[in-house]
Amino acid sequence: NLTILSLGPLTNLATAVRLKPEIKNWIKDLYILGGNYKALGNTTA
């Protein structure tokens, strides 16, 4: 089982899945720190 922590774009993961589709079956957990466009970013109070 594979756990993925993504802190940026998912292009590498998308390319890997396109080249070897069975990778999808290996992924147990996928954590993504998403962002936004033209808005306030991740901030704390």
MMTF fields as JSON, N, C-alpha, C and O atoms, coordinates in Angstrom:
{
  "mmtfVersion": "1.0.0",
  "mmtfProducer": "UNKNOWN",
  "numBonds": 179,
  "numAtoms": 180,
  "numGroups": 45,
  "numChains": 1,
  "numModels": 1,
  "chainsPerModel": [1],
  "groupsPerChain": [45],
  "chainIdList": ["A"],
  "bondAtomList": [4, 2, 8, 6, 12, 10, 16, 14, 20, 18, 24, 22, 28, 26, 32, 30, 36, 34, 40, 38, 44, 42, 48, 46, 52, 50, 56, 54, 60, 58, 64, 62, 68, 66, 72, 70, 76, 74, 80, 78, 84, 82, 88, 86, 92, 90, 96, 94, 100, 98, 104, 102, 108, 106, 112, 110, 116, 114, 120, 118, 124, 122, 128, 126, 132, 130, 136, 134, 140, 138, 144, 142, 148, 146, 152, 150, 156, 154, 160, 158, 164, 162, 168, 166, 172, 170, 176, 174],
  "bondOrderList": [1, 1, 1, 1, 1, 1, 1, 1, 1, 1, 1, 1, 1, 1, 1, 1, 1, 1, 1, 1, 1, 1, 1, 1, 1, 1, 1, 1, 1, 1, 1, 1, 1, 1, 1, 1, 1, 1, 1, 1, 1, 1, 1, 1],
  "groupList": [{"groupName": "ASN", "atomNameList": ["N", "CA", "C", "O"], "elementList": ["N", "C", "C", "O"], "formalChargeList": [0, 0, 0, 0], "bondAtomList": [1, 0, 2, 1, 3, 2], "bondOrderList": [1, 1, 2], "singleLetterCode": "N", "chemCompType": "L-PEPTIDE LINKING"}, {"groupName": "LEU", "atomNameList": ["N", "CA", "C", "O"], "elementList": ["N", "C", "C", "O"], "formalChargeList": [0, 0, 0, 0], "bondAtomList": [1, 0, 2, 1, 3, 2], "bondOrderList": [1, 1, 2], "singleLetterCode": "L", "chemCompType": "L-PEPTIDE LINKING"}, {"groupName": "THR", "atomNameList": ["N", "CA", "C", "O"], "elementList": ["N", "C", "C", "O"], "formalChargeList": [0, 0, 0, 0], "bondAtomList": [1, 0, 2, 1, 3, 2], "bondOrderList": [1, 1, 2], "singleLetterCode": "T", "chemCompType": "L-PEPTIDE LINKING"}, {"groupName": "ILE", "atomNameList": ["N", "CA", "C", "O"], "elementList": ["N", "C", "C", "O"], "formalChargeList": [0, 0, 0, 0], "bondAtomList": [1, 0, 2, 1, 3, 2], "bondOrderList": [1, 1, 2], "singleLetterCode": "I", "chemCompType": "L-PEPTIDE LINKING"}, {"groupName": "SER", "atomNameList": ["N", "CA", "C", "O"], "elementList": ["N", "C", "C", "O"], "formalChargeList": [0, 0, 0, 0], "bondAtomList": [1, 0, 2, 1, 3, 2], "bondOrderList": [1, 1, 2], "singleLetterCode": "S", "chemCompType": "L-PEPTIDE LINKING"}, {"groupName": "GLY", "atomNameList": ["N", "CA", "C", "O"], "elementList": ["N", "C", "C", "O"], "formalChargeList": [0, 0, 0, 0], "bondAtomList": [1, 0, 2, 1, 3, 2], "bondOrderList": [1, 1, 2], "singleLetterCode": "G", "chemCompType": "PEPTIDE LINKING"}, {"groupName": "PRO", "atomNameList": ["N", "CA", "C", "O"], "elementList": ["N", "C", "C", "O"], "formalChargeList": [0, 0, 0, 0], "bondAtomList": [1, 0, 2, 1, 3, 2], "bondOrderList": [1, 1, 2], "singleLetterCode": "P", "chemCompType": "L-PEPTIDE LINKING"}, {"groupName": "ALA", "atomNameList": ["N", "CA", "C", "O"], "elementList": ["N", "C", "C", "O"], "formalChargeList": [0, 0, 0, 0], "bondAtomList": [1, 0, 2, 1, 3, 2], "bondOrderList": [1, 1, 2], "singleLetterCode": "A", "chemCompType": "L-PEPTIDE LINKING"}, {"groupName": "VAL", "atomNameList": ["N", "CA", "C", "O"], "elementList": ["N", "C", "C", "O"], "formalChargeList": [0, 0, 0, 0], "bondAtomList": [1, 0, 2, 1, 3, 2], "bondOrderList": [1, 1, 2], "singleLetterCode": "V", "chemCompType": "L-PEPTIDE LINKING"}, {"groupName": "ARG", "atomNameList": ["N", "CA", "C", "O"], "elementList": ["N", "C", "C", "O"], "formalChargeList": [0, 0, 0, 0], "bondAtomList": [1, 0, 2, 1, 3, 2], "bondOrderList": [1, 1, 2], "singleLetterCode": "R", "chemCompType": "L-PEPTIDE LINKING"}, {"groupName": "LYS", "atomNameList": ["N", "CA", "C", "O"], "elementList": ["N", "C", "C", "O"], "formalChargeList": [0, 0, 0, 0], "bondAtomList": [1, 0, 2, 1, 3, 2], "bondOrderList": [1, 1, 2], "singleLetterCode": "K", "chemCompType": "L-PEPTIDE LINKING"}, {"groupName": "GLU", "atomNameList": ["N", "CA", "C", "O"], "elementList": ["N", "C", "C", "O"], "formalChargeList": [0, 0, 0, 0], "bondAtomList": [1, 0, 2, 1, 3, 2], "bondOrderList": [1, 1, 2], "singleLetterCode": "E", "chemCompType": "L-PEPTIDE LINKING"}, {"groupName": "TRP", "atomNameList": ["N", "CA", "C", "O"], "elementList": ["N", "C", "C", "O"], "formalChargeList": [0, 0, 0, 0], "bondAtomList": [1, 0, 2, 1, 3, 2], "bondOrderList": [1, 1, 2], "singleLetterCode": "W", "chemCompType": "L-PEPTIDE LINKING"}, {"groupName": "ASP", "atomNameList": ["N", "CA", "C", "O"], "elementList": ["N", "C", "C", "O"], "formalChargeList": [0, 0, 0, 0], "bondAtomList": [1, 0, 2, 1, 3, 2], "bondOrderList": [1, 1, 2], "singleLetterCode": "D", "chemCompType": "L-PEPTIDE LINKING"}, {"groupName": "TYR", "atomNameList": ["N", "CA", "C", "O"], "elementList": ["N", "C", "C", "O"], "formalChargeList": [0, 0, 0, 0], "bondAtomList": [1, 0, 2, 1, 3, 2], "bondOrderList": [1, 1, 2], "singleLetterCode": "Y", "chemCompType": "L-PEPTIDE LINKING"}],
  "groupTypeList": [0, 1, 2, 3, 1, 4, 1, 5, 6, 1, 2, 0, 1, 7, 2, 7, 8, 9, 1, 10, 6, 11, 3, 10, 0, 12, 3, 10, 13, 1, 14, 3, 1, 5, 5, 0, 14, 10, 7, 1, 5, 0, 2, 2, 7],
  "groupIdList": [1, 2, 3, 4, 5, 6, 7, 8, 9, 10, 11, 12, 13, 14, 15, 16, 17, 18, 19, 20, 21, 22, 23, 24, 25, 26, 27, 28, 29, 30, 31, 32, 33, 34, 35, 36, 37, 38, 39, 40, 41, 42, 43, 44, 45],
  "secStructList": [7, 3, 3, 3, 3, 3, 1, 1, 7, 7, 2, 2, 2, 2, 2, 2, 2, 2, 2, 7, 6, 6, 2, 2, 2, 2, 3, 3, 3, 3, 3, 3, 7, 7, 7, 7, 1, 1, 1, 7, 7, 1, 7, 7, 7],
  "xCoordList": [0.844, 0.0, 0.878, 1.949, 0.403, 1.177, 0.437, -0.761, 1.144, 0.589, 1.317, 2.547, 0.558, 1.143, 0.769, -0.398, 1.78, 1.577, 2.014, 3.198, 1.076, 1.377, 1.349, 0.352, 2.463, 2.561, 2.614, 2.842, 2.408, 2.489, 1.632, 0.742, 1.892, 1.114, 1.178, 2.157, 0.135, 0.03, 0.425, 0.045, 1.185, 1.574, 2.358, 2.127, 3.279, 4.078, 3.206, 3.4, 2.245, 1.347, 0.472, 0.264, -0.034, -0.869, -0.088, -0.611, 1.147, 1.985, 2.24, 2.178, 2.526, 2.774, 1.552, 1.678, 0.372, -0.865, -1.157, -1.663, -0.842, -1.056, -0.126, -0.52, 1.105, 2.071, 1.844, 2.131, 1.327, 1.138, -0.163, -0.12, -1.323, -2.631, -2.852, -3.65, -2.171, -2.382, -1.868, -2.155, -1.117, -0.665, -1.859, -1.76, -2.982, -4.186, -4.581, -5.085, -4.359, -4.715, -3.754, -4.09, -2.578, -1.577, -1.785, -1.312, -2.495, -2.631, -3.633, -4.81, -3.142, -3.987, -4.523, -5.72, -3.642, -4.005, -3.392, -2.274, -4.139, -3.648, -3.996, -5.168, -2.969, -3.156, -2.669, -1.552, -3.506, -3.183, -3.312, -4.34, -2.253, -2.336, -2.654, -1.756, -3.94, -4.367, -4.187, -4.06, -4.176, -4.038, -5.215, -6.278, -5.004, -6.052, -5.404, -4.185, -6.23, -5.748, -6.426, -7.652, -5.617, -6.121, -7.016, -8.075, -6.59, -7.327, -6.315, -5.144, -6.775, -5.886, -5.446, -6.241, -4.197, -3.652, -3.908, -4.753, -3.171, -3.282, -2.691, -1.487, -3.526, -3.067, -3.571, -4.501, -2.958, -3.421, -3.938, -3.598, -4.751, -5.34, -4.333, -4.649],
  "yCoordList": [-1.191, 0.0, 1.239, 1.265, 2.256, 3.469, 4.653, 4.82, 5.475, 6.72, 7.86, 7.882, 8.817, 9.946, 11.231, 11.46, 12.073, 13.404, 14.387, 14.457, 15.148, 16.077, 17.503, 17.95, 18.216, 19.612, 20.543, 21.743, 20.01, 20.81, 20.195, 19.394, 20.561, 20.038, 18.509, 17.893, 17.921, 16.462, 15.924, 14.812, 16.708, 16.307, 15.001, 14.146, 14.834, 13.599, 12.385, 11.335, 12.523, 11.409, 11.099, 9.932, 12.126, 11.922, 11.21, 10.307, 11.611, 10.971, 9.51, 8.64, 9.243, 7.863, 6.988, 5.852, 7.505, 6.726, 6.495, 5.438, 7.478, 7.287, 6.208, 5.427, 6.169, 5.188, 3.799, 2.792, 3.752, 2.467, 2.548, 2.79, 2.35, 2.541, 1.73, 2.134, 0.605, -0.202, 0.484, 0.028, 1.565, 2.336, 2.79, 2.891, 3.063, 3.497, 2.485, 2.862, 1.218, 0.168, 0.099, -0.474, 0.668, 0.632, 1.739, 1.633, 2.81, 3.983, 3.708, 3.453, 3.765, 3.571, 4.916, 5.053, 5.911, 7.246, 8.29, 8.126, 9.375, 10.492, 11.772, 12.117, 12.474, 13.729, 14.862, 14.817, 15.879, 16.983, 18.303, 18.577, 19.124, 20.484, 21.349, 21.765, 21.616, 22.386, 23.871, 24.319, 24.61, 26.055, 26.721, 26.126, 27.949, 28.678, 29.669, 29.838, 30.31, 31.246, 32.586, 32.672, 33.632, 35.0, 35.143, 35.767, 34.571, 34.711, 34.665, 34.349, 34.981, 34.895, 33.455, 32.529, 33.273, 31.927, 31.298, 31.757, 30.247, 29.535, 30.412, 30.666, 30.871, 31.748, 31.237, 30.432, 31.706, 31.376, 32.636, 33.747, 32.464, 33.62, 34.274, 35.262],
  "zCoordList": [0.0, 0.0, 0.0, 0.605, -0.686, -0.887, -0.288, -0.517, 0.479, 1.001, 0.317, 0.283, -0.235, -0.952, -0.231, 0.087, 0.026, 0.586, -0.479, -0.809, -1.021, -2.096, -1.571, -1.004, -1.769, -1.354, -2.558, -2.405, -3.733, -4.946, -6.035, -5.75, -7.276, -8.394, -8.474, -8.053, -9.012, -9.094, -10.467, -10.833, -11.222, -12.575, -12.579, -13.435, -11.638, -11.596, -11.337, -11.949, -10.434, -10.141, -11.357, -11.69, -12.01, -13.196, -14.297, -14.95, -14.497, -15.514, -15.166, -16.034, -13.901, -13.472, -13.697, -14.157, -13.379, -13.55, -15.03, -15.406, -15.868, -17.313, -17.865, -18.731, -17.362, -17.851, -17.267, -17.913, -16.043, -15.357, -14.557, -13.351, -15.201, -14.563, -13.287, -12.441, -13.13, -11.924, -10.659, -9.552, -10.806, -9.641, -8.806, -7.583, -9.459, -8.725, -7.664, -6.606, -7.931, -6.974, -5.792, -4.756, -5.934, -4.87, -3.849, -2.717, -4.239, -3.371, -2.26, -2.511, -1.032, 0.145, 0.622, 0.876, 0.747, 1.221, 0.306, -0.182, 0.078, -0.724, 0.016, 0.162, 0.481, 1.206, 0.317, -0.2, 0.14, -0.754, -0.002, 0.616, -0.06, 0.448, -0.759, -1.491, -0.961, -2.116, -1.882, -0.743, -2.934, -2.854, -3.531, -3.705, -3.902, -4.601, -5.552, -5.564, -6.336, -7.34, -7.119, -7.065, -6.991, -6.8, -5.575, -5.637, -4.488, -3.23, -2.098, -2.31, -0.896, 0.251, 0.432, 0.273, 0.761, 0.884, 2.233, 3.002, 2.509, 3.777, 4.876, 4.886, 5.796, 6.869, 8.202, 8.265, 9.247, 10.589, 11.26, 10.855, 12.274, 12.965, 13.871, 14.533]
}
